[in-house]
Amino acid sequence: MNYKNLFLALITFGTITVSAQSNLLNAKTPDQIGKKSEAQMNSDNDKPLPYGYVDDRDVLFGKTVWEIIDLDERVNFPMYYPIDESLGDNRKSLYSVLVAGIRAGKISEVYDSSYFTTKKSLKDIEASLVKIDTTPGGIDQMNEDYEAYKSGSREIDKQFINVTELKAIDVDGYRVVGRWYFDKRQGELKYRMLGICPIIPDVYTMGQEEKDYIDLFWVFFPSVREVLHENYAFNGVNSSAPISFDHLLNARRFSATIYQEENVQGDRKISEYMKENAQMQLLESERIKEKIRNFEQDMWSY
């Protein structure tokens, strides 16, 4: 028997302190599931692993790239599910975590683009999530006494109002922006995520054959790490050892395709210079990826 491997396995097992459903085995009533005991809260000082300081003089090479995460790919399912938001606070999709954090005021660094120059308010975000339509029956009702409805003394019956609200199930994917850099002090190529953005349908195109998709909001990733660290993605192999969304994203445990890189042409997208050819766009994406990887390989060529 390899006692060294056995010892490492025991150490790894002993360090698992987070459960998919906290207090599940100690709960006496269902409402105690997911709530940590006072002793657990006192001993729980878990924080996201802080980024190390990187001096600009130590960065020998750098390249900012934009990628798209397709939630139809199986490896990306932990970000998409659960779409049922009634499973409790311990089971949320990445979208639900981000939106709940913004609404609770825990996430404040929210912007309208990946350049993080103009902030986006909660009111603007919610306006992109809800559409309210008045049916022809409601319009007829309003025309019967227009002045009364205009003044607010009367309201249209709810049966004549259709409300469309986008939820986690409607999220199509995510855009992420990050920077690859070569740290000459440590002699390795590293990646630092800078922002993430949910992609959702335009609420006014819901129900149509062809939907338009919009970038809902961009969040500055380093500012939301604590919120993401407190929420966990489902682990299909072992539900007693879930992985935090912060760890999942920092470890790049997802599949993504590069659609844009920083360049002299104003960071133009691949689709702008390889139009109407999806195969060539994918090959160009792989070329950019290989160009970044080859830099590290070339550093060790003699």
DAFENRA-V371576 format. One record per pair of residues at least 24 apart in sequence whose C-alpha atoms are under 8 Angstrom apart, sorted by sequence separation. I is the first residue (numbers start at 1). GAP is how many residues later the second one is. D is the distance in Angstrom with one decimal. If there is no record, write none. Layout:
i: (I & I)
gap: (GAP & GAP)
d: (D & D)
This chain:
i: (136 & 174 & 175 & 195 & 196 & 135 & 173 & 174 & 195 & 196 & 257 & 134 & 135 & 172 & 173 & 194 & 195 & 259 & 134 & 135 & 171 & 172 & 173 & 194 & 195 & 258 & 133 & 134 & 171 & 172 & 193 & 194 & 257 & 258 & 132 & 133 & 171 & 172 & 193 & 132 & 133 & 170 & 171 & 258 & 132 & 170 & 258 & 131 & 132 & 130 & 131 & 130 & 131 & 130 & 129 & 130 & 129 & 166 & 129 & 165 & 164 & 34 & 34 & 193 & 193 & 192 & 114 & 21 & 20 & 96 & 131 & 95 & 130 & 131 & 128 & 129 & 93 & 128 & 95 & 114 & 83 & 84 & 83 & 80 & 128 & 80 & 80 & 125 & 125 & 120 & 72 & 71 & 70 & 71 & 116 & 70 & 71 & 95 & 69 & 70 & 112 & 113 & 114 & 116 & 68 & 69 & 112 & 113 & 68 & 69 & 111 & 112 & 68 & 69 & 110 & 111 & 189 & 67 & 68 & 110 & 111 & 188 & 66 & 67 & 110 & 111 & 66 & 67 & 109 & 110 & 66 & 109 & 65 & 66 & 180 & 64 & 65 & 64 & 65 & 109 & 182 & 64 & 65 & 63 & 64 & 107 & 62 & 63 & 107 & 62 & 63 & 62 & 61 & 62 & 107 & 60 & 61 & 106 & 59 & 60 & 61 & 59 & 60 & 59 & 60 & 58 & 59 & 58 & 101 & 58 & 54 & 97 & 97 & 97 & 92 & 94 & 92 & 93 & 90 & 91 & 92 & 90 & 91 & 91 & 94 & 79 & 78 & 78 & 78 & 48 & 48 & 75 & 76 & 47 & 75 & 76 & 75 & 48 & 47 & 73 & 69 & 70 & 69 & 70 & 69 & 68 & 69 & 67 & 68 & 67 & 68 & 67 & 68 & 66 & 67 & 65 & 66 & 67 & 65 & 66 & 65 & 66 & 65 & 64 & 65 & 48 & 63 & 64 & 63 & 20 & 20 & 20 & 21 & 19 & 20 & 19 & 20 & 18 & 19 & 20 & 18 & 19 & 18 & 16 & 63)
gap: (24 & 24 & 24 & 24 & 24 & 25 & 25 & 25 & 25 & 25 & 25 & 26 & 26 & 26 & 26 & 26 & 26 & 26 & 27 & 27 & 27 & 27 & 27 & 27 & 27 & 27 & 28 & 28 & 28 & 28 & 28 & 28 & 28 & 28 & 29 & 29 & 29 & 29 & 29 & 30 & 30 & 30 & 30 & 30 & 31 & 31 & 31 & 32 & 32 & 33 & 33 & 34 & 34 & 35 & 36 & 36 & 37 & 37 & 38 & 38 & 39 & 55 & 56 & 56 & 57 & 58 & 63 & 69 & 70 & 72 & 72 & 73 & 73 & 73 & 74 & 74 & 75 & 75 & 76 & 81 & 85 & 85 & 86 & 88 & 88 & 89 & 91 & 91 & 92 & 97 & 100 & 101 & 102 & 102 & 102 & 103 & 103 & 103 & 104 & 104 & 104 & 104 & 104 & 104 & 105 & 105 & 105 & 105 & 106 & 106 & 106 & 106 & 107 & 107 & 107 & 107 & 107 & 108 & 108 & 108 & 108 & 108 & 109 & 109 & 109 & 109 & 110 & 110 & 110 & 110 & 111 & 111 & 112 & 112 & 112 & 113 & 113 & 114 & 114 & 114 & 114 & 115 & 115 & 116 & 116 & 116 & 117 & 117 & 117 & 118 & 118 & 119 & 120 & 120 & 120 & 121 & 121 & 121 & 122 & 122 & 122 & 123 & 123 & 124 & 124 & 125 & 125 & 126 & 126 & 127 & 129 & 130 & 131 & 134 & 139 & 139 & 140 & 140 & 141 & 141 & 141 & 142 & 142 & 143 & 151 & 154 & 155 & 156 & 157 & 177 & 178 & 178 & 178 & 179 & 179 & 179 & 180 & 181 & 182 & 182 & 185 & 185 & 186 & 186 & 187 & 188 & 188 & 189 & 189 & 190 & 190 & 191 & 191 & 192 & 192 & 193 & 193 & 193 & 194 & 194 & 195 & 195 & 196 & 197 & 197 & 198 & 198 & 198 & 199 & 212 & 214 & 219 & 219 & 220 & 220 & 221 & 221 & 222 & 222 & 222 & 223 & 223 & 224 & 225 & 229)
d: (7.7 & 4.5 & 7.1 & 5.5 & 7.0 & 5.3 & 6.1 & 5.4 & 4.6 & 6.5 & 7.7 & 6.0 & 6.1 & 7.8 & 5.2 & 5.9 & 4.6 & 6.5 & 4.7 & 7.2 & 6.8 & 5.6 & 7.4 & 5.1 & 7.9 & 5.2 & 5.7 & 6.3 & 6.0 & 5.7 & 6.6 & 6.7 & 6.7 & 7.7 & 6.9 & 5.1 & 4.8 & 7.6 & 7.8 & 5.8 & 6.4 & 6.3 & 7.5 & 7.8 & 4.6 & 7.1 & 7.7 & 5.8 & 6.4 & 7.0 & 5.1 & 5.6 & 6.5 & 4.5 & 5.6 & 6.5 & 5.1 & 7.0 & 7.9 & 7.6 & 7.4 & 7.8 & 6.7 & 8.0 & 7.0 & 7.5 & 7.0 & 6.4 & 6.8 & 6.4 & 6.3 & 6.1 & 6.7 & 6.8 & 7.2 & 6.3 & 7.1 & 6.5 & 7.6 & 6.7 & 5.5 & 8.0 & 5.1 & 7.5 & 7.3 & 7.7 & 7.7 & 6.7 & 7.2 & 7.2 & 7.9 & 6.2 & 7.0 & 5.1 & 7.7 & 4.9 & 7.8 & 7.0 & 5.4 & 7.0 & 7.9 & 7.2 & 6.2 & 7.4 & 7.1 & 5.0 & 5.4 & 5.9 & 5.7 & 6.2 & 5.9 & 5.9 & 4.5 & 7.7 & 6.5 & 5.0 & 6.2 & 5.7 & 6.3 & 5.7 & 6.1 & 7.0 & 7.1 & 5.3 & 4.6 & 7.9 & 5.8 & 6.3 & 5.8 & 6.7 & 4.4 & 5.8 & 5.9 & 6.7 & 7.7 & 7.2 & 5.8 & 5.7 & 6.3 & 6.8 & 7.3 & 4.2 & 7.8 & 5.6 & 6.3 & 7.5 & 6.7 & 5.3 & 6.2 & 5.6 & 6.5 & 4.2 & 5.3 & 6.6 & 7.8 & 7.3 & 5.1 & 7.4 & 6.4 & 5.6 & 7.8 & 5.7 & 6.3 & 5.0 & 6.0 & 5.6 & 6.2 & 5.5 & 7.1 & 6.0 & 8.0 & 7.9 & 7.4 & 7.3 & 7.6 & 7.9 & 7.7 & 7.3 & 7.1 & 7.4 & 7.5 & 7.2 & 7.5 & 7.6 & 7.3 & 6.9 & 5.5 & 6.0 & 7.8 & 6.8 & 6.2 & 7.9 & 5.5 & 7.0 & 6.0 & 6.6 & 6.6 & 5.9 & 7.3 & 7.7 & 7.5 & 7.6 & 6.3 & 7.0 & 4.6 & 5.4 & 6.8 & 5.8 & 5.4 & 5.2 & 6.5 & 4.2 & 6.9 & 5.7 & 5.5 & 6.7 & 6.0 & 7.0 & 7.9 & 5.0 & 5.9 & 6.0 & 4.4 & 6.0 & 6.4 & 7.4 & 7.6 & 5.7 & 7.0 & 7.5 & 7.6 & 5.9 & 7.8 & 7.5 & 5.4 & 4.8 & 6.7 & 7.3 & 6.0 & 5.9 & 6.5 & 6.9 & 7.4 & 6.6 & 7.7)
